[in-house]
Amino acid sequence: MTRDTPKRDSRTEQANEARDDDRHVCRMTGREQGLVGKYDIWLCRQSFRELAPKMGFTKYD
C-alpha cells in the first residue's frame, strides 16, 4: 500500500454492504425510482400498473 491509498477497514466494508442491502429495485425492470413497496411488492409504478390486475388489485374511480 502507498501513502495515498487509505487502508480498508472491515467496519467500513460491513457498513457499505449493509447500505447496499437496504436498496430496493424493481423486480421486473431494475429501476430504483417510483417503487411500490407496500406489501413488499417492490415494482416500479409502470410495472405495477401492468401486473396489478393479474395480482388481484382493482382500480376504483
Phi, psi and omega in degrees: 000146177260173180292334185282332182268128180287150178287134181282132180254137182296329178294321179294318179296319179295322179294320178294320178295319179295322180293322179292328180291332181281349182280134179247146177226161178296137181288337181266313189253341181085006179289152181255348185250154177069038185274142171260106184254358181296140183061024180056041178283313179051060172237147173291161188298328179291316179294321179297320181297324177290316189269347186304313180298324179292332181273356176101005177279142177242147181264129177255148178283000000 
